[in-house]
Amino acid sequence: MNLRTTLLLLMLAGAVVFAVLRLEKWAVPTTVKEQQRRAPLKFDPTQADEVQLVSATATTSLKVRELFWRVGAPVDDVADTDRVTELLKALSEAEWLEELDQSVMSASAWEMTGLGESAVHMKVLGAGILLAECWVGHDAALEGACYISLPQIGRRERKHFVARTKLSSMLKAPAEQWRDRTLVHMPASGVSSITVQNGVSFIEMHREKPSAPWQITKPMKTRGHTDRINQFLGALVGLKIQEISQGESSSTPVASNQIKIALHSPALPKPIEVTLDPLADQATPPQTTARASHRKGSFKVSHEHLSVLWKRLNDLRDNHLVRINADRVTGLKIESNALASVTLRKNADFWQVQRHGAWIPANADRVSRLLTQLNEHEIIAFASDSASSLEPFGLAQPFLKMGWSEGSTPSNEAVTSSSQGGFAVQPEIKFLQELLFGAGPDGKWYAKNADEPFVYQISPQLINAFPRDAAPWKSLYPARFTQFALKQISIALGANPPVILDYDPTTATWKGSLAGRDISALIDRVKADTMASRMAGLRADEWLQDRSAAAQALQQPELTIRITVLEDPTAPAGKTKVLEYNFAPTQPGVETPIYYGRLGAEPDMFVIMRDQLLRAVASVLKQPASAVQK
C-alpha cells in the first residue's frame, strides 16, 4: 500500500469518527424517545402564572396579579385558585395513551376528535416563558380521555394524541365559572394582623407567626382570645358567594351599621378589606352583602358562623386570668396579709420551699395544680380597663400578691422580700409578672396584673387554691432515706415494748428482738425489705393548716416508729440520726380511718390514712405475731 492510499484511509476513518460523535451528540437515545412517547408534555405547574384559553367562540385569560389568580374580561374578577390548580394538574399529569395519524383517518373520524377549528388552544406561561402549549378537542370514546394536539418543534404541523385527562370537560365551562365563589380565598395561617372597625370603634389584632397566640394592640394592649379570633378569621375566609352584583369596588367610609375588616399578610402588597352590611333577617344560613377591596361589585355571602364577625372587643379578649408557661417557671413568691407568705424555687428538676429558715423539698403537685388552676381560670367579667381608681376593687391594698419567674434557676438567696412589700431578686432571676388579688366592698373578688391597668372579676374558688398556711407547700414525704443508710426500725404500739429490727446495709441482713427476746430466725427477709421500702417512702395525705387538735392528740401517741439511719450512707461506721414518727387517731381511743402524724419535734403535722399506716407496719415475721408471744 502506497503513501497516498494510507493517507486516504486515515482521512476516511477520521470522518467516520467525527460522524459518530456528531450522531451521539444530536441523536435522541432510545430511552429518551420512549419517555417522550409516554409523556410528550412535561412541565412544573407551580411555575405557571398565566393561562391563555382561545377557542372559536371565546377567549379566557387567567393570570396571577398581586398574588391572586384572576380571570380577565369580560369577567374581570378573582379566579378560583383551586380550579386553576386542578386545570394545570390535569394537563401536567395527563396519561398519553395513543398517538393518532391524521393521514389515515377519514374526514368524519377526524371531525369527531374536535381538533380542528373548534379546539381550545391552551398556552401555559411562567414569567413570560412558554411552559406548555396544546389544543384540546372532544372527549374520546375511552372514558376519562380526550383528544389533544401538541406542536412539533420547528414544524407547522401538530402531533395528535388520545390522553387520559379531564381537560376537555373542564374547558367546556364558560368564563363566568372560573370566578372564585369564596370571597377571600387565602389561608387563615397567612394572616398576621386583623383590623375591625365600624363608625365608632376600632380593633387591631396581631400575631408574630401562624402558631403564636393573638394579641390585641388597639384600642388597648392585651391578650387576645386565640380560639375566638381564629374562629372569627375562619368565618371571614370561609364566606361563600351566593349572588354577584356587578359594579366597582366601594371605597366609601364605613357606616355605623357596617363593619370593615382588613386582613394583613406579609405575602400581600396591601391589605384586603372586606365591608359587611348588617345581617339579613331570618336567613338560613346567615347571609349579608359584602364588598371586597380586591374584587369589583358586591356579593351576597353566607356562612354558618357569620354572626361571629360582629364580635365586640370584650368578646375577642382573652377571658383567662393569666397565661403562664408552667414548664419555664423557676420561682414563686406568695405574700399575703391574711395568708402565710411562701417562697418556692425550682432547683434542677425539683421544687423546694423555704420553711423555718431552710430550703426543703416542696409539694411539686401542689405547685403544678396552682399553676394549672390559674391558667384555666376564666374571669367572670372585665371589671375595669383603667387603674386610676383601685379602691372599689380592694386592689389599692391587695390582700394577696403572687409573683413568678421564668428562665434560669434562682440561687439560694435569689428570692427575698423587700421592705416595700415587693420582690427583691438576684440579677439571674426576674419576676416577669406580679398578680394582685383584692376583695371589693361589694363582696366580689378581683385580680389584676401589676403591670397592666385591667381589673378582672374572679371566682372566689380561685382564692381557695392558695393554702392559708405555708405547711401544705411542703413535700408530702416527711422524711426520705435510702435502705443503704438504714440501721434500725423500732415500732412501739402505745406502752407495749417495741419490735426492734436491726439492718446491716453491708450484708443486707436483718436481726430482730421483742422484749429482750431474739426473733431474728422468725424474720421474713422479703417482708422486712418491703417494710423498709414503705418506711422510706411514707407519704402523708395532707399537711394540716390548723394543728391544735393534732398537737393535743399526739401528746399520747398510739404508734411510735423510730428509724435510725446513717448520716452518710457511704460510711457504715459513721454518725447516725433518728427519725421518729408519732401517730394518733383523730378521736382518742377509736380506730379512726384518718390518723394524725408528726415527725420528731417539728411544728408541722399531717394526716395519713390508717390503711396506709397499717401496710407500712405490717408484720415482718414468718408466722403470726401471736405465736411469737407464746
WOKASUL-V640876 format. One record per backbone hydrogen bond with DSSP energy under -0.5 kcal/mol. NH is the residue of the N-H (numbers start at 0). CO is the residue of the C=O. Records with the same first field share a line. If there is no record, write none. Layout:
NH: CO  CO
//
This chain:
5: 1
6: 2
7: 3
8: 4
9: 5
10: 6
11: 7
12: 8
13: 9
14: 10
15: 11
16: 12
17: 13
18: 14
19: 15
20: 16
21: 17
22: 18
23: 19
24: 20
25: 21
26: 22
28: 26
32: 28
33: 29
34: 30
35: 31
36: 32
37: 33
38: 34
44: 42
46: 43
47: 44
48: 124
49: 124
50: 61
51: 122
52: 59
53: 51  120
54: 57
59: 52
61: 50
62: 69
63: 48
64: 67
67: 64
69: 62
70: 76
71: 60
74: 71
75: 71
76: 70
78: 68
79: 177
80: 78
83: 79
84: 80
85: 81
86: 82
87: 83
88: 84
89: 85
90: 86
91: 87
92: 88
93: 90
94: 163
95: 37  93
96: 94  161
97: 161
99: 159
101: 99
103: 100
104: 101
109: 105
110: 106
111: 107
112: 108  109
113: 109  110
114: 109
118: 115
119: 135
120: 53  118
121: 119  133
122: 51
123: 131
124: 49
125: 128
128: 125
130: 123
131: 123
133: 121
134: 148
135: 119
136: 134  146
137: 112
139: 144
144: 141
145: 162
146: 137
147: 160
148: 134
149: 158
151: 156
152: 150
154: 151
158: 149
159: 99
160: 147
161: 97
162: 145  160
163: 94
164: 143  162
169: 165
170: 166
171: 167  168
172: 169
176: 173
177: 174
178: 175
179: 77
182: 238
184: 182
185: 183
189: 186
190: 187
191: 263
192: 263
193: 204
194: 261
195: 202
196: 259
197: 200
198: 254
202: 195
203: 217
204: 193
205: 214
206: 191
211: 208
214: 205
215: 221
216: 203  214
217: 203
221: 215  219
223: 213
224: 315
225: 223
228: 224
229: 225
230: 226
231: 227
232: 228
233: 229
234: 230
235: 231
236: 232
237: 233
238: 235
239: 301
240: 180
241: 299
242: 299
244: 297
257: 254
258: 275
259: 196
260: 273
261: 194
262: 271
263: 192  261
267: 264
271: 262
272: 270
273: 260
274: 290
275: 258
276: 288
279: 286
282: 279
287: 300
289: 298
290: 274
292: 272
294: 291
297: 244
298: 289
299: 242
300: 287  298
301: 239
302: 285
305: 302
307: 304
308: 305
309: 306
310: 307
314: 311
315: 311  312
316: 312
317: 222
320: 376
321: 373
325: 323
327: 324
328: 324  325
329: 404
330: 404
331: 343
332: 402
333: 341
334: 400
336: 398
337: 398
339: 467
341: 333
343: 331
344: 351
345: 329
346: 344  349
347: 345
349: 346
351: 344
352: 359
353: 342
354: 352  357
357: 354
359: 352  357
361: 350
362: 472
363: 361
366: 362
367: 363
368: 364
369: 365
370: 366
371: 367
372: 368
373: 369
374: 370
375: 371
376: 372
378: 318  376
379: 456
380: 456
382: 380  454
383: 454
392: 389
393: 390
394: 389
395: 389
397: 394
398: 436
399: 436
400: 334
401: 434
402: 332
403: 432
404: 330
405: 429
406: 327
407: 405
413: 410
415: 413  423
417: 421
420: 417
423: 415
425: 413
428: 425
431: 403  429
432: 403
434: 401
435: 447
436: 399
437: 445
439: 437  443
442: 439
444: 457
445: 437
446: 455
447: 435
449: 433
451: 448
454: 383
455: 446
456: 380
457: 444
461: 458
462: 459
463: 459
464: 461
465: 462
466: 464
472: 469
473: 470
474: 360
477: 475
484: 481
485: 482
486: 563
487: 563
488: 500
489: 561
490: 498
491: 559
493: 491  557
495: 492
498: 490
499: 497  512
500: 488  498
501: 499  510
502: 486
503: 508
504: 502
506: 503
507: 503
508: 503
510: 501
512: 499
513: 516
514: 497
516: 513
518: 511
519: 511
521: 518
522: 519
523: 619
524: 522
527: 523
528: 524
529: 525
530: 526
531: 527
532: 528
533: 529
534: 530
535: 531
536: 532
537: 534
539: 475
540: 606
541: 606
543: 604
546: 544
550: 546
551: 547
552: 548
553: 549
554: 551
555: 552
556: 553
557: 582
558: 582
559: 491
560: 580
561: 489
562: 560  578
563: 487  561
564: 562  576
565: 484
566: 574
567: 574
570: 567
571: 569
573: 570
576: 564
578: 562  576
579: 577
580: 560  578
581: 597
582: 558
583: 595
585: 593
589: 586
591: 589
594: 607
595: 583
596: 605
597: 581
598: 603
599: 579  597
601: 598
605: 596
606: 541
607: 594
609: 592
612: 608
613: 609
614: 610
615: 611
616: 612
617: 614
621: 521
626: 623
627: 623
628: 624
629: 625
//
